[in-house]
Amino acid sequence: MVGLHLLKSMYALSDEAVCERWIENPYYQYFCGEEFFQHRFPIERSSITHWRKRVGESFFEKLLQESLRIAFDEKALKKNQLQRIVVVTFPPRIKP
């Protein structure tokens, strides 16, 4: 699920689009932990939405912080590259 949400965010995809690309792209599958190419999406598409609601916004903030910390510790990221970070978030949905 984390891999799907990272891909979704990196490429500004909808839930449907990330599922479609996952099916046809072995790199997406490998990024999400698959060892062999799959011809069918392994879960219901709606599971992505349910999981995102269950973990909440704070999970994604912590994920970003931890990803940056690891990149810095592994010397894949330098302090001067942290002067400006752009984070794309979606506005909360207003319930009728």
Backbone as JSON, one array per atom type, in Angstrom:
{
  "sequence": "MVGLHLLKSMYALSDEAVCERWIENPYYQYFCGEEFFQHRFPIERSSITHWRKRVGESFFEKLLQESLRIAFDEKALKKNQLQRIVVVTFPPRIKP",
  "N": [[0.81, -1.2, 0.0], [1.93, 1.24, 0.78], [3.86, 1.64, -1.2], [2.2, 1.87, -3.48], [0.86, 4.26, -2.86], [3.01, 6.02, -2.79], [3.86, 5.94, -5.5], [1.52, 6.88, -6.67], [1.46, 9.49, -5.66], [3.94, 10.52, -6.58], [3.61, 10.57, -9.37], [1.26, 11.93, -9.69], [-1.27, 10.54, -9.87], [-4.55, 9.09, -10.16], [-6.41, 6.82, -8.02], [-7.43, 4.79, -9.66], [-5.82, 5.07, -11.96], [-3.21, 4.51, -10.98], [-3.52, 1.84, -10.35], [-4.03, 0.72, -12.89], [-1.6, 1.29, -14.21], [0.13, -0.16, -12.58], [-0.5, -2.79, -13.23], [0.48, -3.04, -15.83], [3.15, -2.35, -15.69], [6.22, -3.53, -14.92], [8.16, -2.34, -13.33], [6.77, -0.74, -11.51], [5.52, -2.77, -10.1], [7.71, -4.13, -8.98], [8.76, -2.08, -7.38], [6.78, -1.99, -5.5], [7.19, -4.32, -4.14], [6.79, -6.8, -5.34], [8.0, -9.93, -6.53], [7.76, -11.34, -8.83], [6.38, -10.83, -12.09], [3.05, -9.76, -12.24], [-0.2, -10.43, -13.57], [-2.64, -9.58, -12.86], [-4.24, -7.21, -10.76], [-3.59, -7.37, -7.33], [-5.4, -6.74, -5.27], [-8.61, -5.32, -4.29], [-9.48, -2.3, -5.89], [-10.71, -0.34, -4.35], [-9.66, -0.81, -1.87], [-7.38, 0.69, -1.62], [-8.27, 3.31, -1.18], [-9.69, 2.91, 1.23], [-7.6, 2.11, 2.94], [-5.99, 4.41, 2.93], [-7.67, 6.24, 4.23], [-7.85, 4.97, 6.68], [-5.22, 5.02, 7.78], [-4.64, 7.72, 7.9], [-3.81, 11.27, 7.61], [-1.55, 12.05, 9.13], [0.11, 9.83, 9.07], [1.28, 9.9, 6.5], [2.77, 12.22, 6.68], [4.66, 11.47, 8.61], [5.87, 9.4, 7.21], [7.1, 10.81, 5.1], [8.94, 12.37, 6.6], [10.54, 10.32, 7.73], [11.55, 9.1, 5.42], [13.12, 11.18, 4.36], [14.97, 11.44, 6.45], [16.3, 8.95, 6.37], [17.39, 9.07, 3.78], [19.15, 11.2, 4.15], [20.85, 10.16, 6.18], [21.99, 8.06, 4.76], [23.51, 9.41, 3.01], [22.44, 10.1, 0.57], [21.18, 12.38, 0.25], [21.7, 15.83, 0.6], [22.29, 18.59, 2.88], [22.02, 21.1, 1.6], [20.21, 20.51, -0.35], [17.86, 20.52, 0.92], [16.75, 22.98, 1.17], [14.43, 23.8, -0.02], [11.41, 22.21, -0.1], [8.82, 20.7, -1.8], [5.64, 19.74, -1.13], [2.94, 17.92, -2.17], [-0.36, 17.96, -1.38], [-3.69, 16.77, -0.94], [-6.76, 18.54, -0.75], [-8.95, 18.37, 2.12], [-11.86, 16.33, 1.91], [-15.1, 17.58, 1.69], [-17.84, 16.68, 3.49], [-21.21, 16.1, 2.58]],
  "CA": [[0.0, 0.0, 0.0], [2.79, 2.42, 0.84], [4.43, 1.78, -2.54], [1.16, 2.38, -4.38], [0.62, 5.66, -2.54], [4.18, 6.8, -3.23], [3.76, 6.06, -6.95], [0.37, 7.74, -6.92], [1.87, 10.85, -5.35], [5.06, 10.94, -7.45], [3.16, 10.78, -10.74], [-0.03, 12.62, -9.64], [-2.24, 9.62, -10.46], [-5.73, 8.71, -9.39], [-6.35, 5.43, -7.58], [-7.65, 3.95, -10.83], [-4.66, 5.14, -12.85], [-2.06, 3.8, -10.41], [-3.82, 0.4, -10.49], [-3.84, 0.36, -14.3], [-0.16, 1.31, -14.51], [0.76, -1.25, -11.83], [-0.73, -4.04, -13.97], [1.28, -3.11, -17.06], [4.51, -1.86, -15.49], [6.96, -4.37, -13.97], [8.91, -1.5, -12.38], [5.83, -0.4, -10.45], [5.33, -3.97, -9.29], [8.94, -4.37, -8.22], [8.82, -1.02, -6.38], [5.8, -2.34, -4.46], [7.6, -5.52, -3.44], [6.55, -8.06, -6.06], [9.2, -10.58, -7.04], [7.44, -11.84, -10.17], [5.39, -10.01, -12.79], [1.66, -10.17, -12.03], [-1.08, -10.01, -14.67], [-3.86, -9.05, -12.26], [-4.03, -6.41, -9.57], [-3.82, -8.33, -6.26], [-6.41, -6.33, -4.3], [-9.67, -4.48, -4.82], [-9.04, -0.92, -6.01], [-11.26, 0.43, -3.24], [-8.81, -1.03, -0.69], [-6.42, 1.8, -1.56], [-8.97, 4.42, -0.53], [-9.98, 2.53, 2.62], [-6.34, 2.12, 3.69], [-5.57, 5.81, 3.08], [-8.53, 6.82, 5.27], [-7.56, 4.31, 7.96], [-3.93, 5.45, 8.35], [-4.74, 9.15, 8.16], [-2.85, 12.24, 7.07], [-0.31, 12.09, 9.92], [0.97, 8.73, 8.62], [2.04, 10.33, 5.33], [3.75, 13.19, 7.16], [5.73, 10.69, 9.25], [6.54, 8.67, 6.12], [7.98, 11.77, 4.44], [10.03, 12.68, 7.52], [11.43, 9.16, 7.85], [12.22, 8.94, 4.12], [14.17, 12.21, 4.28], [16.0, 11.11, 7.44], [17.08, 7.82, 5.85], [18.17, 9.57, 2.64], [20.24, 12.01, 4.7], [21.77, 9.24, 6.86], [22.69, 7.25, 3.74], [24.25, 10.36, 2.17], [21.78, 10.23, -0.72], [20.59, 13.7, 0.3], [22.58, 16.78, 1.28], [21.57, 19.69, 3.53], [21.68, 22.17, 0.66], [19.07, 20.07, -1.14], [16.68, 20.63, 1.78], [16.35, 24.37, 1.32], [13.03, 23.94, -0.43], [10.73, 20.94, -0.37], [7.43, 20.91, -2.2], [4.81, 18.59, -0.79], [1.61, 18.04, -2.74], [-1.4, 17.3, -0.6], [-5.03, 16.96, -1.46], [-7.6, 19.18, 0.27], [-9.9, 17.44, 2.72], [-13.16, 16.26, 1.25], [-16.2, 18.1, 2.5], [-18.96, 15.75, 3.48], [-22.49, 16.82, 2.47]],
  "C": [[0.86, 1.26, 0.0], [3.38, 2.68, -0.54], [3.43, 2.35, -3.53], [0.91, 3.87, -4.13], [1.81, 6.55, -2.92], [4.14, 7.0, -4.75], [2.64, 7.01, -7.35], [0.74, 9.2, -6.73], [2.95, 11.35, -6.31], [4.59, 11.3, -8.85], [1.78, 11.44, -10.82], [-1.13, 11.79, -10.31], [-3.45, 9.45, -9.56], [-5.54, 7.27, -8.91], [-6.49, 4.49, -8.77], [-6.42, 3.9, -11.73], [-3.45, 4.41, -12.28], [-2.28, 2.29, -10.5], [-3.57, -0.06, -11.92], [-2.35, 0.3, -14.65], [0.57, 0.18, -13.8], [0.65, -2.55, -12.62], [0.21, -4.15, -15.16], [2.75, -2.76, -16.88], [5.26, -2.72, -14.46], [7.77, -3.56, -12.96], [8.02, -1.05, -11.22], [5.67, -1.59, -9.51], [6.55, -4.25, -8.42], [9.07, -3.34, -7.09], [7.89, -1.33, -5.2], [6.08, -3.68, -3.8], [7.34, -6.84, -4.14], [7.88, -8.62, -6.56], [9.01, -11.09, -8.46], [6.36, -10.96, -10.77], [4.0, -10.61, -12.6], [0.8, -9.65, -13.17], [-2.41, -9.45, -14.16], [-3.49, -8.26, -11.01], [-4.45, -7.26, -8.36], [-4.9, -7.97, -5.23], [-7.53, -5.57, -5.01], [-9.17, -3.03, -4.85], [-9.52, -0.08, -4.83], [-10.45, 0.25, -1.96], [-7.8, 0.09, -0.52], [-7.05, 2.98, -0.81], [-9.23, 4.12, 0.94], [-8.71, 2.59, 3.48], [-5.88, 3.55, 3.96], [-6.38, 6.49, 4.18], [-8.19, 6.25, 6.64], [-6.26, 4.83, 8.59], [-3.89, 6.94, 8.64], [-3.59, 9.98, 7.61], [-1.51, 12.22, 7.81], [0.65, 10.96, 9.52], [1.86, 9.18, 7.47], [3.07, 11.39, 5.69], [4.95, 12.47, 7.79], [6.54, 9.92, 8.21], [7.52, 9.59, 5.4], [9.19, 12.1, 5.32], [11.04, 11.54, 7.61], [12.2, 8.92, 6.56], [13.36, 9.94, 3.97], [15.3, 11.9, 5.25], [16.9, 9.99, 6.92], [17.95, 8.28, 4.68], [19.36, 10.39, 3.12], [21.29, 11.13, 5.37], [22.6, 8.43, 5.87], [23.49, 8.1, 2.76], [23.7, 10.44, 0.74], [21.15, 11.62, -0.85], [21.52, 14.61, 1.1], [21.75, 17.92, 1.85], [21.15, 20.78, 2.54], [20.52, 21.79, -0.27], [17.76, 20.19, -0.35], [16.22, 22.07, 1.96], [14.89, 24.58, 0.94], [12.48, 22.57, -0.77], [9.29, 21.26, -0.7], [6.68, 19.62, -1.92], [3.42, 18.84, -1.35], [0.65, 17.27, -1.86], [-2.75, 17.6, -1.23], [-5.89, 17.6, -0.38], [-8.56, 18.16, 0.87], [-11.22, 17.46, 1.98], [-14.23, 16.77, 2.22], [-17.38, 17.15, 2.36], [-20.27, 16.54, 3.43], [-23.33, 16.67, 3.71]]
}
